């Protein structure tokens, strides 16, 4: 299968890794009255691109670099350091839990689809590795480039929340897709920045934060009734 087709498959929300069950923070933002229409949704997505999108894509690209460029003796230690650095950048315990849960789901899919690939270099942390690291290894197993890996990561940052907006706000899906098209250039720019940043050591990777998103995530985790897992 051509690399471009594999990129599309990994970026597809229907890839069996559970992404469809998450709103990427949108459900809590809607409940707080911060996202109410297309304009506020666009602002929300742009904010995610500049924070979680950039950070996650940079760490996915860095994990890809670790397993495709580093010697076998240092892959494990590099990935462990990446996992620790990403943990430090994820202030909300609820978001750390979600990231590791999504990492486990993605890893199950990766092992089933690419049984010949080795994922043993991932850190054996409690709860599993963070999702961006697992994504980096899956993209490497699929033969994608570092830049394509960052693109897949950035794509998932906005499409999950955009899809959730249709359900949560009853928005016109055509208008939501038009909004995503309008953000395509910004997505490409974020992915390119993340791919370049992957050359830096783990401690110097992007650390953009969104404190309000952290607060929303902690509140959302306490809800007894909700449509999405996060």
N, C-alpha and C positions, 0 to 999 in steps of 0.2 A: 504494500500500500504506500502511496506517495506520502512524503513528509507533510505536504500541505493538508492532505486528508486526515492524517493523524492529529495535526494541530486542531482541526475543526472538531474531531471526535473528543479530544481532551478538553476543549473549551465548551463543549455542549453541556448544558444544564442537565441533560438526561443521562450523562455518564453516571454509572451506578456507584456513586460515592456519597449520596445523601445530601448534595448541595441544595436540592429543591426544598428541603425541610427547613432551610434557614433564610431569614429575611435580611441578614447582615446588619442588624440594628434598626431596620426601618420600622418594625412593628412597635417598638418602644417609642421611637420618634413620632410616629403617628399618634399614639396614645397621649403623648405629651403636648400635642398640638403644634409640633414644630414642622411637620410635613403635612400639608393639607391639599396641595394641588400640583400641577405640572411644574410651576416655577419653583416651588419649595423643594420638590423632588429633584429638580436639576441641581439646586444648591447642595442638597444632601449628597447626591452622587459625586459632584465635584469635590466636596469635602472628603469623601471616602477615597477618591483617587489621590488626593494630595497627602493623605495620611496612611490609612491601612493599606490602600492600593499600592503605594510606592514602597512601603516597608515590606509587605508580603511578597511583592514581585522581586525586590532586591534579594531577599533571603532565598526565594525559590531559584533565582539565577545563580546565587552564590553556592547553593547546594549542588546545582547542575555542574558548576565549575569544579567543585570539590571532587566529584566522582568521575569527571571526564579529563581533568588536567592534573590533579594531584596523584602522587604515588600511592600505592595501596597501603603503605605504612602510615600515612598521615590522613587518609580519608576519614577514618573513624574519629580521630581526635578533632579534625576540622568540623565535621558535622556535629559533634558534641558541643563544640564551642559555639557554633551557629545556633544550636537549639537553646543554649543558655542565654545567648545574647538576645534572641527573639523573646524568650521568656521574660527577660528584664524589660523589654520594650512593650510588653503586654501587661499593662498595669492592673486591669480588672481580673480577679480570679475567675469570674464567669467566662470571660473571653479566652483565658488560657485553657480552661476546661473544654470549651467549644473547639478551639484550634486543635487540641490533641485528639478529641473525639473524631473530628473530621479527618485528621491524619490517619487514624486507625482505619476508618472506612475506606479512604483512598488507598491505603496500603493493601487492604484485602482485595480491592479491585485490581491493583497493580500485580499482585502475586498471581491472580487468576489469569490475567490477560497476557502477562509476560513472565511465564514460569521459569524461563531460562535466565532472567535477570536476577542479580543479587541485590537484595535490600538489607543485607546483614550489617552494612556499615552504619545504618541509622542508630542513634543512641538508644540504649535500652532503658529509657527513663520511665518512671511511673506514669502510666496513662498513655505512653507512646510518644512519638516524635510530633512536633508541630506540623500542621498541614502544609505550609509552604515548603518545608524541607522534603516531605514525601513527594510533593508535586514536582520538585526539581529532579528527584531520582526517577520518577515515572517518565518525565519528559526526556531524560537522558536515555532511558530504556527504549523509548519510542524513536530515538534518533533525532529528536528536535534540537535545534540550536539553543544557545543561551538566550538570544534575543526572542526566539519563539516561546521559550519557557516563560519569560517575563510577560509576553503578550497574553498567554493563557491565564496567568495569574491576575493580571489587570482586568481582563475580560470578566473573570468570575467576580471581581470586586463590585462591578456595577450591574451586571445582568441579573444576579440573584435578587438584589434589592428592587430593581426595576420590575421584575416579574411579580414580586410580592406586592408592589404598589398597585397593580391591577386588581388584586384580590382585596387588599386592605382599604383602598380608597375608591374602588370602582371606576378607575380611570380608563379612558379609551385606549385599548392596547395598541392601536395604530399610532396614536399620538405619543405613547410611551416609546415605541420603537423609533419614531422620528426623533425623539429626544436622545436616544442612544446613538443614532446616526450623527446627530449634532455634536456628541461628545467623542466621536471616534478619533478625531485629531488629538484631543487631549489624552485619550487612552494611549495612543501610539507614542506620544511624547513621554508619558509616564513610564511606559514599558522601556523605551530607549534609555531613559535616565536610570532606571533600575538595572538594566543590563550593564551599563557602564559602571555603576556603583559596585557591581559584583567583583570587580578587580580589587577592591579595597579589603583590608583585613576585617574579620567579623566585627570587631569593636568599633569600626568606623563606618559601618553600614548605616543607611538612613534610620532615623529614630523619631520621625514625625509622630506627634501624639494628638489625640482628640479626647480630652478629659470628659466632655459631656457625653460622648459615646460610651466611655467607660461607666459613667454613672447610670446611663440608660440600661446598659447590659446587666449591671448588678440588680437594678430594679426589676428588669424583665425576668431574671432568673427566679424571682420570688413569686411570680404570678402562678396561680393555680390553674387558670384557664388561658390558653394562648393558641394562636394558629401556627406559630413557627417556634422552632427550638431555640432560635436566637434572633 
